[in-house]
């Protein structure tokens, strides 16, 4: 799987959430749940993914650009996102 992102957004995400886009592969490599997110600029289709990074529940926003996954953001999962993940995949 190939990933891309805006480097300025990556640095802001590290500063704001303490999560680095370089680790996003872990979300897709383990058990995860995926669903639609709000549309981006120009109606761009976006998705939410919730899984684990370094033992933490994390939710990411991404879009597809052909076969490349473009990372928009990463943050700690909200309680409802964590619970949904646990209900589907166990804790």
PyMOL Python script that loads the backbone (N, CA, C, O; Angstrom):
from pymol import cmd

cmd.read_pdbstr("""\
ATOM      1  N   UNK A   1       0.847  -1.176   0.000  1.00  0.00           N
ATOM      2  CA  UNK A   1       0.000   0.000   0.000  1.00  0.00           C
ATOM      3  C   UNK A   1       0.890   1.236   0.000  1.00  0.00           C
ATOM      4  O   UNK A   1       1.870   1.314   0.741  1.00  0.00           O
ATOM      5  N   UNK A   2       0.539   2.180  -0.828  1.00  0.00           N
ATOM      6  CA  UNK A   2       1.335   3.407  -0.946  1.00  0.00           C
ATOM      7  C   UNK A   2       0.587   4.573  -0.296  1.00  0.00           C
ATOM      8  O   UNK A   2      -0.616   4.745  -0.496  1.00  0.00           O
ATOM      9  N   UNK A   3       1.324   5.372   0.488  1.00  0.00           N
ATOM     10  CA  UNK A   3       0.747   6.516   1.187  1.00  0.00           C
ATOM     11  C   UNK A   3       1.430   7.802   0.740  1.00  0.00           C
ATOM     12  O   UNK A   3       2.589   7.798   0.326  1.00  0.00           O
ATOM     13  N   UNK A   4       0.682   8.906   0.835  1.00  0.00           N
ATOM     14  CA  UNK A   4       1.243  10.240   0.612  1.00  0.00           C
ATOM     15  C   UNK A   4       0.537  11.210   1.545  1.00  0.00           C
ATOM     16  O   UNK A   4      -0.519  10.901   2.097  1.00  0.00           O
ATOM     17  N   UNK A   5       1.129  12.383   1.715  1.00  0.00           N
ATOM     18  CA  UNK A   5       0.561  13.426   2.567  1.00  0.00           C
ATOM     19  C   UNK A   5       1.287  14.727   2.297  1.00  0.00           C
ATOM     20  O   UNK A   5       2.333  14.757   1.650  1.00  0.00           O
ATOM     21  N   UNK A   6       0.715  15.784   2.800  1.00  0.00           N
ATOM     22  CA  UNK A   6       1.336  17.102   2.772  1.00  0.00           C
ATOM     23  C   UNK A   6       2.283  17.178   3.970  1.00  0.00           C
ATOM     24  O   UNK A   6       1.855  16.975   5.107  1.00  0.00           O
ATOM     25  N   UNK A   7       3.562  17.468   3.729  1.00  0.00           N
ATOM     26  CA  UNK A   7       4.543  17.488   4.818  1.00  0.00           C
ATOM     27  C   UNK A   7       4.237  18.541   5.876  1.00  0.00           C
ATOM     28  O   UNK A   7       4.487  18.308   7.059  1.00  0.00           O
ATOM     29  N   UNK A   8       3.699  19.699   5.477  1.00  0.00           N
ATOM     30  CA  UNK A   8       3.330  20.719   6.467  1.00  0.00           C
ATOM     31  C   UNK A   8       2.208  20.214   7.367  1.00  0.00           C
ATOM     32  O   UNK A   8       2.230  20.446   8.576  1.00  0.00           O
ATOM     33  N   UNK A   9       1.215  19.517   6.779  1.00  0.00           N
ATOM     34  CA  UNK A   9       0.130  18.948   7.588  1.00  0.00           C
ATOM     35  C   UNK A   9       0.664  17.881   8.535  1.00  0.00           C
ATOM     36  O   UNK A   9       0.212  17.772   9.675  1.00  0.00           O
ATOM     37  N   UNK A  10       1.625  17.099   8.062  1.00  0.00           N
ATOM     38  CA  UNK A  10       2.231  16.063   8.901  1.00  0.00           C
ATOM     39  C   UNK A  10       2.860  16.691  10.142  1.00  0.00           C
ATOM     40  O   UNK A  10       2.642  16.218  11.258  1.00  0.00           O
ATOM     41  N   UNK A  11       3.639  17.753   9.950  1.00  0.00           N
ATOM     42  CA  UNK A  11       4.295  18.409  11.081  1.00  0.00           C
ATOM     43  C   UNK A  11       3.282  19.030  12.032  1.00  0.00           C
ATOM     44  O   UNK A  11       3.448  18.952  13.249  1.00  0.00           O
ATOM     45  N   UNK A  12       2.230  19.649  11.491  1.00  0.00           N
ATOM     46  CA  UNK A  12       1.178  20.217  12.337  1.00  0.00           C
ATOM     47  C   UNK A  12       0.455  19.122  13.108  1.00  0.00           C
ATOM     48  O   UNK A  12       0.085  19.318  14.266  1.00  0.00           O
ATOM     49  N   UNK A  13       0.251  17.970  12.474  1.00  0.00           N
ATOM     50  CA  UNK A  13      -0.429  16.859  13.134  1.00  0.00           C
ATOM     51  C   UNK A  13       0.411  16.320  14.300  1.00  0.00           C
ATOM     52  O   UNK A  13      -0.125  15.986  15.356  1.00  0.00           O
ATOM     53  N   UNK A  14       1.727  16.238  14.096  1.00  0.00           N
ATOM     54  CA  UNK A  14       2.616  15.803  15.179  1.00  0.00           C
ATOM     55  C   UNK A  14       2.521  16.785  16.337  1.00  0.00           C
ATOM     56  O   UNK A  14       2.415  16.376  17.493  1.00  0.00           O
ATOM     57  N   UNK A  15       2.558  18.070  16.034  1.00  0.00           N
ATOM     58  CA  UNK A  15       2.490  19.112  17.065  1.00  0.00           C
ATOM     59  C   UNK A  15       1.154  19.080  17.804  1.00  0.00           C
ATOM     60  O   UNK A  15       1.119  19.180  19.031  1.00  0.00           O
ATOM     61  N   UNK A  16       0.070  18.941  17.069  1.00  0.00           N
ATOM     62  CA  UNK A  16      -1.272  19.016  17.643  1.00  0.00           C
ATOM     63  C   UNK A  16      -1.693  17.717  18.338  1.00  0.00           C
ATOM     64  O   UNK A  16      -2.278  17.750  19.420  1.00  0.00           O
ATOM     65  N   UNK A  17      -1.394  16.572  17.710  1.00  0.00           N
ATOM     66  CA  UNK A  17      -1.921  15.296  18.207  1.00  0.00           C
ATOM     67  C   UNK A  17      -0.847  14.307  18.660  1.00  0.00           C
ATOM     68  O   UNK A  17      -1.167  13.269  19.239  1.00  0.00           O
ATOM     69  N   UNK A  18       0.424  14.620  18.400  1.00  0.00           N
ATOM     70  CA  UNK A  18       1.495  13.710  18.786  1.00  0.00           C
ATOM     71  C   UNK A  18       1.533  12.436  17.961  1.00  0.00           C
ATOM     72  O   UNK A  18       2.115  11.438  18.386  1.00  0.00           O
ATOM     73  N   UNK A  19       0.921  12.459  16.787  1.00  0.00           N
ATOM     74  CA  UNK A  19       0.871  11.287  15.909  1.00  0.00           C
ATOM     75  C   UNK A  19       1.478  11.638  14.557  1.00  0.00           C
ATOM     76  O   UNK A  19       1.167  12.672  13.965  1.00  0.00           O
ATOM     77  N   UNK A  20       2.353  10.750  14.083  1.00  0.00           N
ATOM     78  CA  UNK A  20       3.094  10.986  12.844  1.00  0.00           C
ATOM     79  C   UNK A  20       2.485  10.180  11.701  1.00  0.00           C
ATOM     80  O   UNK A  20       2.231   8.985  11.844  1.00  0.00           O
ATOM     81  N   UNK A  21       2.256  10.828  10.581  1.00  0.00           N
ATOM     82  CA  UNK A  21       1.720  10.148   9.398  1.00  0.00           C
ATOM     83  C   UNK A  21       2.610   8.979   8.964  1.00  0.00           C
ATOM     84  O   UNK A  21       2.126   8.057   8.308  1.00  0.00           O
ATOM     85  N   UNK A  22       3.892   8.998   9.314  1.00  0.00           N
ATOM     86  CA  UNK A  22       4.787   7.900   8.952  1.00  0.00           C
ATOM     87  C   UNK A  22       4.324   6.570   9.546  1.00  0.00           C
ATOM     88  O   UNK A  22       4.685   5.509   9.037  1.00  0.00           O
ATOM     89  N   UNK A  23       3.534   6.615  10.611  1.00  0.00           N
ATOM     90  CA  UNK A  23       3.051   5.405  11.282  1.00  0.00           C
ATOM     91  C   UNK A  23       1.686   4.939  10.793  1.00  0.00           C
ATOM     92  O   UNK A  23       1.162   3.951  11.308  1.00  0.00           O
ATOM     93  N   UNK A  24       1.097   5.619   9.819  1.00  0.00           N
ATOM     94  CA  UNK A  24      -0.270   5.319   9.387  1.00  0.00           C
ATOM     95  C   UNK A  24      -0.418   3.891   8.869  1.00  0.00           C
ATOM     96  O   UNK A  24      -1.507   3.323   8.955  1.00  0.00           O
ATOM     97  N   UNK A  25       0.634   3.303   8.342  1.00  0.00           N
ATOM     98  CA  UNK A  25       0.560   1.937   7.817  1.00  0.00           C
ATOM     99  C   UNK A  25       0.058   0.965   8.877  1.00  0.00           C
ATOM    100  O   UNK A  25      -0.570  -0.042   8.549  1.00  0.00           O
ATOM    101  N   UNK A  26       0.335   1.265  10.164  1.00  0.00           N
ATOM    102  CA  UNK A  26      -0.102   0.375  11.240  1.00  0.00           C
ATOM    103  C   UNK A  26      -1.622   0.266  11.310  1.00  0.00           C
ATOM    104  O   UNK A  26      -2.149  -0.789  11.663  1.00  0.00           O
ATOM    105  N   UNK A  27      -2.334   1.350  10.976  1.00  0.00           N
ATOM    106  CA  UNK A  27      -3.800   1.295  10.967  1.00  0.00           C
ATOM    107  C   UNK A  27      -4.294   0.268   9.963  1.00  0.00           C
ATOM    108  O   UNK A  27      -5.201  -0.511  10.257  1.00  0.00           O
ATOM    109  N   UNK A  28      -3.702   0.266   8.790  1.00  0.00           N
ATOM    110  CA  UNK A  28      -4.144  -0.608   7.706  1.00  0.00           C
ATOM    111  C   UNK A  28      -3.594  -2.026   7.851  1.00  0.00           C
ATOM    112  O   UNK A  28      -4.124  -2.960   7.249  1.00  0.00           O
ATOM    113  N   UNK A  29      -2.537  -2.191   8.643  1.00  0.00           N
ATOM    114  CA  UNK A  29      -1.888  -3.486   8.806  1.00  0.00           C
ATOM    115  C   UNK A  29      -2.589  -4.360   9.842  1.00  0.00           C
ATOM    116  O   UNK A  29      -2.476  -5.585   9.799  1.00  0.00           O
ATOM    117  N   UNK A  30      -3.312  -3.737  10.773  1.00  0.00           N
ATOM    118  CA  UNK A  30      -3.986  -4.478  11.830  1.00  0.00           C
ATOM    119  C   UNK A  30      -5.486  -4.522  11.610  1.00  0.00           C
ATOM    120  O   UNK A  30      -5.980  -4.251  10.515  1.00  0.00           O
ATOM    121  N   UNK A  31      -6.214  -4.873  12.689  1.00  0.00           N
ATOM    122  CA  UNK A  31      -7.678  -4.850  12.638  1.00  0.00           C
ATOM    123  C   UNK A  31      -8.145  -3.405  12.639  1.00  0.00           C
ATOM    124  O   UNK A  31      -7.674  -2.596  13.438  1.00  0.00           O
ATOM    125  N   UNK A  32      -9.058  -3.082  11.756  1.00  0.00           N
ATOM    126  CA  UNK A  32      -9.555  -1.712  11.690  1.00  0.00           C
ATOM    127  C   UNK A  32     -11.009  -1.693  11.250  1.00  0.00           C
ATOM    128  O   UNK A  32     -11.533  -2.669  10.713  1.00  0.00           O
ATOM    129  N   UNK A  33     -11.642  -0.554  11.492  1.00  0.00           N
ATOM    130  CA  UNK A  33     -12.974  -0.290  10.949  1.00  0.00           C
ATOM    131  C   UNK A  33     -12.858   0.942  10.066  1.00  0.00           C
ATOM    132  O   UNK A  33     -12.080   1.854  10.345  1.00  0.00           O
ATOM    133  N   UNK A  34     -13.637   0.953   9.009  1.00  0.00           N
ATOM    134  CA  UNK A  34     -13.561   2.046   8.040  1.00  0.00           C
ATOM    135  C   UNK A  34     -14.964   2.489   7.693  1.00  0.00           C
ATOM    136  O   UNK A  34     -15.882   1.672   7.615  1.00  0.00           O
ATOM    137  N   UNK A  35     -15.130   3.778   7.486  1.00  0.00           N
ATOM    138  CA  UNK A  35     -16.427   4.309   7.086  1.00  0.00           C
ATOM    139  C   UNK A  35     -16.263   5.645   6.397  1.00  0.00           C
ATOM    140  O   UNK A  35     -15.156   6.176   6.317  1.00  0.00           O
ATOM    141  N   UNK A  36     -17.357   6.190   5.900  1.00  0.00           N
ATOM    142  CA  UNK A  36     -17.291   7.479   5.208  1.00  0.00           C
ATOM    143  C   UNK A  36     -17.055   8.628   6.188  1.00  0.00           C
ATOM    144  O   UNK A  36     -17.441   8.557   7.354  1.00  0.00           O
ATOM    145  N   UNK A  37     -16.424   9.670   5.701  1.00  0.00           N
ATOM    146  CA  UNK A  37     -16.231  10.912   6.455  1.00  0.00           C
ATOM    147  C   UNK A  37     -16.902  12.027   5.670  1.00  0.00           C
ATOM    148  O   UNK A  37     -17.380  11.809   4.556  1.00  0.00           O
ATOM    149  N   UNK A  38     -16.936  13.216   6.247  1.00  0.00           N
ATOM    150  CA  UNK A  38     -17.477  14.366   5.515  1.00  0.00           C
ATOM    151  C   UNK A  38     -16.666  14.586   4.248  1.00  0.00           C
ATOM    152  O   UNK A  38     -15.458  14.352   4.217  1.00  0.00           O
ATOM    153  N   UNK A  39     -17.342  15.036   3.217  1.00  0.00           N
ATOM    154  CA  UNK A  39     -16.660  15.303   1.952  1.00  0.00           C
ATOM    155  C   UNK A  39     -15.648  16.425   2.122  1.00  0.00           C
ATOM    156  O   UNK A  39     -15.867  17.365   2.887  1.00  0.00           O
ATOM    157  N   UNK A  40     -14.553  16.317   1.409  1.00  0.00           N
ATOM    158  CA  UNK A  40     -13.529  17.348   1.441  1.00  0.00           C
ATOM    159  C   UNK A  40     -13.827  18.449   0.446  1.00  0.00           C
ATOM    160  O   UNK A  40     -14.912  18.520  -0.132  1.00  0.00           O
ATOM    161  N   UNK A  41     -12.838  19.303   0.262  1.00  0.00           N
ATOM    162  CA  UNK A  41     -12.981  20.411  -0.686  1.00  0.00           C
ATOM    163  C   UNK A  41     -13.317  19.878  -2.071  1.00  0.00           C
ATOM    164  O   UNK A  41     -12.750  18.879  -2.515  1.00  0.00           O
ATOM    165  N   UNK A  42     -14.227  20.539  -2.742  1.00  0.00           N
ATOM    166  CA  UNK A  42     -14.608  20.129  -4.086  1.00  0.00           C
ATOM    167  C   UNK A  42     -15.346  18.809  -4.136  1.00  0.00           C
ATOM    168  O   UNK A  42     -15.423  18.181  -5.191  1.00  0.00           O
ATOM    169  N   UNK A  43     -15.900  18.372  -2.990  1.00  0.00           N
ATOM    170  CA  UNK A  43     -16.655  17.124  -2.961  1.00  0.00           C
ATOM    171  C   UNK A  43     -15.792  15.875  -2.919  1.00  0.00           C
ATOM    172  O   UNK A  43     -16.273  14.780  -3.210  1.00  0.00           O
ATOM    173  N   UNK A  44     -14.519  16.028  -2.558  1.00  0.00           N
ATOM    174  CA  UNK A  44     -13.610  14.884  -2.482  1.00  0.00           C
ATOM    175  C   UNK A  44     -14.123  13.861  -1.469  1.00  0.00           C
ATOM    176  O   UNK A  44     -14.442  14.217  -0.335  1.00  0.00           O
ATOM    177  N   UNK A  45     -14.204  12.595  -1.876  1.00  0.00           N
ATOM    178  CA  UNK A  45     -14.664  11.528  -0.992  1.00  0.00           C
ATOM    179  C   UNK A  45     -13.568  11.207   0.026  1.00  0.00           C
ATOM    180  O   UNK A  45     -12.419  10.956  -0.337  1.00  0.00           O
ATOM    181  N   UNK A  46     -13.947  11.219   1.306  1.00  0.00           N
ATOM    182  CA  UNK A  46     -13.000  10.938   2.386  1.00  0.00           C
ATOM    183  C   UNK A  46     -13.532   9.810   3.254  1.00  0.00           C
ATOM    184  O   UNK A  46     -14.731   9.532   3.288  1.00  0.00           O
ATOM    185  N   UNK A  47     -12.603   9.167   3.954  1.00  0.00           N
ATOM    186  CA  UNK A  47     -12.942   8.028   4.793  1.00  0.00           C
ATOM    187  C   UNK A  47     -12.303   8.174   6.165  1.00  0.00           C
ATOM    188  O   UNK A  47     -11.259   8.808   6.321  1.00  0.00           O
ATOM    189  N   UNK A  48     -12.963   7.564   7.171  1.00  0.00           N
ATOM    190  CA  UNK A  48     -12.407   7.438   8.512  1.00  0.00           C
ATOM    191  C   UNK A  48     -11.927   6.008   8.679  1.00  0.00           C
ATOM    192  O   UNK A  48     -12.561   5.074   8.188  1.00  0.00           O
ATOM    193  N   UNK A  49     -10.816   5.836   9.367  1.00  0.00           N
ATOM    194  CA  UNK A  49     -10.327   4.512   9.716  1.00  0.00           C
ATOM    195  C   UNK A  49      -9.915   4.554  11.178  1.00  0.00           C
ATOM    196  O   UNK A  49      -9.216   5.474  11.604  1.00  0.00           O
ATOM    197  N   UNK A  50     -10.345   3.559  11.948  1.00  0.00           N
ATOM    198  CA  UNK A  50      -9.985   3.476  13.360  1.00  0.00           C
ATOM    199  C   UNK A  50      -9.288   2.146  13.598  1.00  0.00           C
ATOM    200  O   UNK A  50      -9.777   1.089  13.201  1.00  0.00           O
ATOM    201  N   UNK A  51      -8.145   2.219  14.249  1.00  0.00           N
ATOM    202  CA  UNK A  51      -7.358   1.034  14.573  1.00  0.00           C
ATOM    203  C   UNK A  51      -6.316   1.404  15.616  1.00  0.00           C
ATOM    204  O   UNK A  51      -6.495   2.346  16.387  1.00  0.00           O
ATOM    205  N   UNK A  52      -5.234   0.654  15.626  1.00  0.00           N
ATOM    206  CA  UNK A  52      -4.207   0.853  16.641  1.00  0.00           C
ATOM    207  C   UNK A  52      -2.891   1.323  16.015  1.00  0.00           C
ATOM    208  O   UNK A  52      -2.471   0.840  14.963  1.00  0.00           O
ATOM    209  N   UNK A  53      -2.257   2.280  16.697  1.00  0.00           N
ATOM    210  CA  UNK A  53      -0.893   2.698  16.392  1.00  0.00           C
ATOM    211  C   UNK A  53      -0.155   2.760  17.720  1.00  0.00           C
ATOM    212  O   UNK A  53      -0.568   3.479  18.630  1.00  0.00           O
ATOM    213  N   UNK A  54       0.925   2.017  17.832  1.00  0.00           N
ATOM    214  CA  UNK A  54       1.721   1.983  19.070  1.00  0.00           C
ATOM    215  C   UNK A  54       0.853   1.707  20.296  1.00  0.00           C
ATOM    216  O   UNK A  54       1.078   2.291  21.355  1.00  0.00           O
ATOM    217  N   UNK A  55      -0.140   0.819  20.161  1.00  0.00           N
ATOM    218  CA  UNK A  55      -0.990   0.445  21.284  1.00  0.00           C
ATOM    219  C   UNK A  55      -2.075   1.444  21.636  1.00  0.00           C
ATOM    220  O   UNK A  55      -2.779   1.250  22.627  1.00  0.00           O
ATOM    221  N   UNK A  56      -2.235   2.501  20.861  1.00  0.00           N
ATOM    222  CA  UNK A  56      -3.276   3.506  21.094  1.00  0.00           C
ATOM    223  C   UNK A  56      -4.355   3.387  20.030  1.00  0.00           C
ATOM    224  O   UNK A  56      -4.063   3.113  18.865  1.00  0.00           O
ATOM    225  N   UNK A  57      -5.609   3.596  20.437  1.00  0.00           N
ATOM    226  CA  UNK A  57      -6.684   3.678  19.449  1.00  0.00           C
ATOM    227  C   UNK A  57      -6.568   5.015  18.730  1.00  0.00           C
ATOM    228  O   UNK A  57      -6.544   6.073  19.359  1.00  0.00           O
ATOM    229  N   UNK A  58      -6.497   4.952  17.410  1.00  0.00           N
ATOM    230  CA  UNK A  58      -6.290   6.137  16.583  1.00  0.00           C
ATOM    231  C   UNK A  58      -7.310   6.136  15.456  1.00  0.00           C
ATOM    232  O   UNK A  58      -7.645   5.086  14.908  1.00  0.00           O
ATOM    233  N   UNK A  59      -7.804   7.327  15.116  1.00  0.00           N
ATOM    234  CA  UNK A  59      -8.684   7.494  13.958  1.00  0.00           C
ATOM    235  C   UNK A  59      -7.983   8.396  12.956  1.00  0.00           C
ATOM    236  O   UNK A  59      -7.450   9.449  13.307  1.00  0.00           O
ATOM    237  N   UNK A  60      -7.994   7.967  11.714  1.00  0.00           N
ATOM    238  CA  UNK A  60      -7.391   8.731  10.639  1.00  0.00           C
ATOM    239  C   UNK A  60      -8.429   9.117   9.604  1.00  0.00           C
ATOM    240  O   UNK A  60      -9.450   8.446   9.451  1.00  0.00           O
ATOM    241  N   UNK A  61      -8.164  10.193   8.904  1.00  0.00           N
ATOM    242  CA  UNK A  61      -8.985  10.610   7.763  1.00  0.00           C
ATOM    243  C   UNK A  61      -8.092  10.502   6.534  1.00  0.00           C
ATOM    244  O   UNK A  61      -6.951  10.963   6.536  1.00  0.00           O
ATOM    245  N   UNK A  62      -8.631   9.884   5.481  1.00  0.00           N
ATOM    246  CA  UNK A  62      -7.850   9.740   4.261  1.00  0.00           C
ATOM    247  C   UNK A  62      -8.752   9.790   3.042  1.00  0.00           C
ATOM    248  O   UNK A  62      -9.974   9.685   3.146  1.00  0.00           O
ATOM    249  N   UNK A  63      -8.132   9.950   1.894  1.00  0.00           N
ATOM    250  CA  UNK A  63      -8.823   9.897   0.616  1.00  0.00           C
ATOM    251  C   UNK A  63      -7.977   9.063  -0.329  1.00  0.00           C
ATOM    252  O   UNK A  63      -6.788   8.853  -0.087  1.00  0.00           O
ATOM    253  N   UNK A  64      -8.577   8.599  -1.384  1.00  0.00           N
ATOM    254  CA  UNK A  64      -7.845   7.820  -2.381  1.00  0.00           C
ATOM    255  C   UNK A  64      -7.539   8.705  -3.580  1.00  0.00           C
ATOM    256  O   UNK A  64      -8.407   9.425  -4.072  1.00  0.00           O
ATOM    257  N   UNK A  65      -6.318   8.644  -4.038  1.00  0.00           N
ATOM    258  CA  UNK A  65      -5.886   9.329  -5.260  1.00  0.00           C
ATOM    259  C   UNK A  65      -5.374   8.232  -6.194  1.00  0.00           C
ATOM    260  O   UNK A  65      -4.184   7.918  -6.216  1.00  0.00           O
ATOM    261  N   UNK A  66      -6.286   7.667  -6.952  1.00  0.00           N
ATOM    262  CA  UNK A  66      -5.938   6.501  -7.755  1.00  0.00           C
ATOM    263  C   UNK A  66      -5.687   5.336  -6.819  1.00  0.00           C
ATOM    264  O   UNK A  66      -6.577   4.947  -6.062  1.00  0.00           O
ATOM    265  N   UNK A  67      -4.485   4.773  -6.859  1.00  0.00           N
ATOM    266  CA  UNK A  67      -4.140   3.656  -5.975  1.00  0.00           C
ATOM    267  C   UNK A  67      -3.383   4.115  -4.731  1.00  0.00           C
ATOM    268  O   UNK A  67      -2.984   3.288  -3.911  1.00  0.00           O
ATOM    269  N   UNK A  68      -3.184   5.420  -4.586  1.00  0.00           N
ATOM    270  CA  UNK A  68      -2.424   5.974  -3.465  1.00  0.00           C
ATOM    271  C   UNK A  68      -3.384   6.465  -2.384  1.00  0.00           C
ATOM    272  O   UNK A  68      -4.373   7.139  -2.671  1.00  0.00           O
ATOM    273  N   UNK A  69      -3.073   6.113  -1.133  1.00  0.00           N
ATOM    274  CA  UNK A  69      -3.858   6.570   0.012  1.00  0.00           C
ATOM    275  C   UNK A  69      -3.261   7.878   0.511  1.00  0.00           C
ATOM    276  O   UNK A  69      -2.112   7.908   0.950  1.00  0.00           O
ATOM    277  N   UNK A  70      -4.037   8.962   0.446  1.00  0.00           N
ATOM    278  CA  UNK A  70      -3.565  10.277   0.898  1.00  0.00           C
ATOM    279  C   UNK A  70      -4.085  10.528   2.306  1.00  0.00           C
ATOM    280  O   UNK A  70      -5.294  10.582   2.532  1.00  0.00           O
ATOM    281  N   UNK A  71      -3.165  10.681   3.245  1.00  0.00           N
ATOM    282  CA  UNK A  71      -3.505  10.894   4.651  1.00  0.00           C
ATOM    283  C   UNK A  71      -3.831  12.367   4.862  1.00  0.00           C
ATOM    284  O   UNK A  71      -3.071  13.251   4.465  1.00  0.00           O
ATOM    285  N   UNK A  72      -4.985  12.615   5.499  1.00  0.00           N
ATOM    286  CA  UNK A  72      -5.426  13.980   5.796  1.00  0.00           C
ATOM    287  C   UNK A  72      -5.101  14.328   7.248  1.00  0.00           C
ATOM    288  O   UNK A  72      -4.585  15.409   7.530  1.00  0.00           O
ATOM    289  N   UNK A  73      -5.406  13.400   8.178  1.00  0.00           N
ATOM    290  CA  UNK A  73      -5.141  13.655   9.596  1.00  0.00           C
ATOM    291  C   UNK A  73      -5.149  12.352  10.389  1.00  0.00           C
ATOM    292  O   UNK A  73      -5.689  11.338   9.947  1.00  0.00           O
ATOM    293  N   UNK A  74      -4.533  12.406  11.575  1.00  0.00           N
ATOM    294  CA  UNK A  74      -4.560  11.326  12.560  1.00  0.00           C
ATOM    295  C   UNK A  74      -4.797  11.953  13.919  1.00  0.00           C
ATOM    296  O   UNK A  74      -4.258  13.015  14.231  1.00  0.00           O
ATOM    297  N   UNK A  75      -5.609  11.286  14.726  1.00  0.00           N
ATOM    298  CA  UNK A  75      -5.867  11.755  16.094  1.00  0.00           C
ATOM    299  C   UNK A  75      -6.225  10.550  16.945  1.00  0.00           C
ATOM    300  O   UNK A  75      -6.519   9.474  16.425  1.00  0.00           O
ATOM    301  N   UNK A  76      -6.199  10.740  18.264  1.00  0.00           N
ATOM    302  CA  UNK A  76      -6.674   9.671  19.142  1.00  0.00           C
ATOM    303  C   UNK A  76      -8.157   9.451  18.877  1.00  0.00           C
ATOM    304  O   UNK A  76      -8.915  10.397  18.666  1.00  0.00           O
ATOM    305  N   UNK A  77      -8.552   8.186  18.893  1.00  0.00           N
ATOM    306  CA  UNK A  77      -9.950   7.848  18.630  1.00  0.00           C
ATOM    307  C   UNK A  77     -10.844   8.368  19.751  1.00  0.00           C
ATOM    308  O   UNK A  77     -10.458   8.372  20.920  1.00  0.00           O
ATOM    309  N   UNK A  78     -12.028   8.801  19.380  1.00  0.00           N
ATOM    310  CA  UNK A  78     -13.036   9.200  20.365  1.00  0.00           C
ATOM    311  C   UNK A  78     -13.578   7.944  21.042  1.00  0.00           C
ATOM    312  O   UNK A  78     -13.431   6.837  20.523  1.00  0.00           O
ATOM    313  N   UNK A  79     -14.206   8.123  22.201  1.00  0.00           N
ATOM    314  CA  UNK A  79     -14.717   6.974  22.953  1.00  0.00           C
ATOM    315  C   UNK A  79     -15.652   6.108  22.125  1.00  0.00           C
ATOM    316  O   UNK A  79     -15.559   4.881  22.171  1.00  0.00           O
ATOM    317  N   UNK A  80     -16.558   6.731  21.365  1.00  0.00           N
ATOM    318  CA  UNK A  80     -17.500   5.937  20.567  1.00  0.00           C
ATOM    319  C   UNK A  80     -16.779   5.172  19.456  1.00  0.00           C
ATOM    320  O   UNK A  80     -17.189   4.061  19.118  1.00  0.00           O
ATOM    321  N   UNK A  81     -15.730   5.730  18.888  1.00  0.00           N
ATOM    322  CA  UNK A  81     -14.955   5.049  17.850  1.00  0.00           C
ATOM    323  C   UNK A  81     -14.196   3.863  18.443  1.00  0.00           C
ATOM    324  O   UNK A  81     -14.137   2.790  17.843  1.00  0.00           O
ATOM    325  N   UNK A  82     -13.617   4.067  19.626  1.00  0.00           N
ATOM    326  CA  UNK A  82     -12.907   2.991  20.313  1.00  0.00           C
ATOM    327  C   UNK A  82     -13.859   1.857  20.661  1.00  0.00           C
ATOM    328  O   UNK A  82     -13.544   0.688  20.441  1.00  0.00           O
ATOM    329  N   UNK A  83     -15.038   2.203  21.212  1.00  0.00           N
ATOM    330  CA  UNK A  83     -16.027   1.179  21.578  1.00  0.00           C
ATOM    331  C   UNK A  83     -16.476   0.380  20.363  1.00  0.00           C
ATOM    332  O   UNK A  83     -16.591  -0.844  20.429  1.00  0.00           O
ATOM    333  N   UNK A  84     -16.731   1.072  19.249  1.00  0.00           N
ATOM    334  CA  UNK A  84     -17.154   0.378  18.032  1.00  0.00           C
ATOM    335  C   UNK A  84     -16.071  -0.594  17.565  1.00  0.00           C
ATOM    336  O   UNK A  84     -16.374  -1.717  17.162  1.00  0.00           O
ATOM    337  N   UNK A  85     -14.823  -0.165  17.619  1.00  0.00           N
ATOM    338  CA  UNK A  85     -13.713  -1.041  17.237  1.00  0.00           C
ATOM    339  C   UNK A  85     -13.668  -2.262  18.153  1.00  0.00           C
ATOM    340  O   UNK A  85     -13.503  -3.387  17.681  1.00  0.00           O
ATOM    341  N   UNK A  86     -13.817  -2.043  19.466  1.00  0.00           N
ATOM    342  CA  UNK A  86     -13.779  -3.148  20.427  1.00  0.00           C
ATOM    343  C   UNK A  86     -14.940  -4.112  20.219  1.00  0.00           C
ATOM    344  O   UNK A  86     -14.766  -5.324  20.343  1.00  0.00           O
ATOM    345  N   UNK A  87     -16.135  -3.584  19.901  1.00  0.00           N
ATOM    346  CA  UNK A  87     -17.290  -4.451  19.663  1.00  0.00           C
ATOM    347  C   UNK A  87     -17.069  -5.350  18.450  1.00  0.00           C
ATOM    348  O   UNK A  87     -17.491  -6.507  18.446  1.00  0.00           O
ATOM    349  N   UNK A  88     -16.416  -4.825  17.433  1.00  0.00           N
ATOM    350  CA  UNK A  88     -16.203  -5.589  16.201  1.00  0.00           C
ATOM    351  C   UNK A  88     -14.996  -6.518  16.310  1.00  0.00           C
ATOM    352  O   UNK A  88     -15.059  -7.668  15.877  1.00  0.00           O
ATOM    353  N   UNK A  89     -13.903  -6.029  16.881  1.00  0.00           N
ATOM    354  CA  UNK A  89     -12.647  -6.786  16.881  1.00  0.00           C
ATOM    355  C   UNK A  89     -12.218  -7.278  18.257  1.00  0.00           C
ATOM    356  O   UNK A  89     -11.211  -7.978  18.360  1.00  0.00           O
ATOM    357  N   UNK A  90     -12.942  -6.938  19.310  1.00  0.00           N
ATOM    358  CA  UNK A  90     -12.506  -7.275  20.665  1.00  0.00           C
ATOM    359  C   UNK A  90     -11.529  -6.227  21.164  1.00  0.00           C
ATOM    360  O   UNK A  90     -11.084  -5.367  20.404  1.00  0.00           O
ATOM    361  N   UNK A  91     -11.195  -6.305  22.454  1.00  0.00           N
ATOM    362  CA  UNK A  91     -10.303  -5.274  23.015  1.00  0.00           C
ATOM    363  C   UNK A  91      -8.867  -5.711  23.019  1.00  0.00           C
ATOM    364  O   UNK A  91      -7.995  -4.961  23.456  1.00  0.00           O
TER     365      UNK A  91
END
""", "prot")
cmd.dss("prot")
cmd.show_as("cartoon", "prot")
cmd.util.cbc("prot")
cmd.orient("prot")
